């Protein structure tokens, strides 16, 4: 859900009181003070090696020869014809270009 479609609901006094009781009842995780916020540092600054290992492990594995994004102007009827064939239409354009270039 994107942020623009989120609706923030106002808490009732009872809900706010229950939240505050929960905070007070958890000595292992007290509510942060202004001083705590001032001392806080970003995760990547505190644990740089771990943060880098997380960054490296995200996303798709590196490909031997990844596809490159380009800007290409095509006639509207060509685009419409490929889009009409459903999901994967861009790959089918790539296949048609490979065939035309005698790369297959």
N, C-alpha and C positions, 0 to 999 in steps of 0.2 A: 504494500500500500504506500503510495507516495504521500509526502507530508501535507500537501495541499488538501487531501481528502480526509485527513484525520480530524476528528472532532474531540476537543478536550471538554470533558464533563466536569462540572463543579461538584466538589465533594460536599456531602452533608456534614454537619457538625459531628454527628456520631461516627461517620467514616473517618474523618480527620482525627478524632479522639482515639479510635481503634488503631490507626496508623502510629500515632504518637506513643500509645501504650506498647505497641510492638517494638518500636525503636528503643524505648526505655527498658524493656524486658530482655534486650539482647546485649549483654555486656561485651560479647566478642566482636560486636559490630556497632559501636556507638555512632550517633549522628555526628557528621563532620562539623567542626567549628570553622570560623573564618581563618584562624591560624592554620588549621589542617589544609584548607584550600590553598593558602599562600605557600605552604611547604611542598605541595604536590608537584610531581614532575611527570612528564609523559612516559608511558611504558617503554617506548623505544629508546629513551634516554637512560632509563634505569637498567634495562635488560637488552642492550643492543644486539648481542649475538642471537638471543632467542627471537627477538623481533625480526631479524634478518632471516632466520630459518623459517619463520612463519611466512614471510613475504615470498621466499623462494618456493615454498611448497604449495602455494595457492595457484589456482588457474590450471590451464591445460599444460601438459608437458610440452617442452620445446620440440618443434618439428624440424626435420632435416631440411626441408625446403618449404617454408610457410608461404601461404598465399599472400599477395600484397594487395592492399587496397588502392584503387585508382579512381579517377573520375573519368567517366566515359559517356559521351552523348550518343544516344540511340534514338531512332525514330519511335514515336509513341506507340504506333501499331505493333512494332517488334516487341517492345516491353509488355504491352497488353497481352499479346499472344503468349508470351512465356509465363506471365503472371497467371493467366487463365488456366495453366496446367497445374496450378496449386503450389504447395510448399516445396521448396527446393528449386524454384525457378532460376535463381542466380547460378546454381551449380549446373543446370541444364544449359544456360547460356555459355558457361565456361566449357562444357563438353562440346557444344556446337562450334565454338571458336577453335578448340583443339582439333576437331575434325577438319574444319576449313583450312587450318594451318598445316594439316597433315602431320600432326604430332602424335597421333594414336597408331 
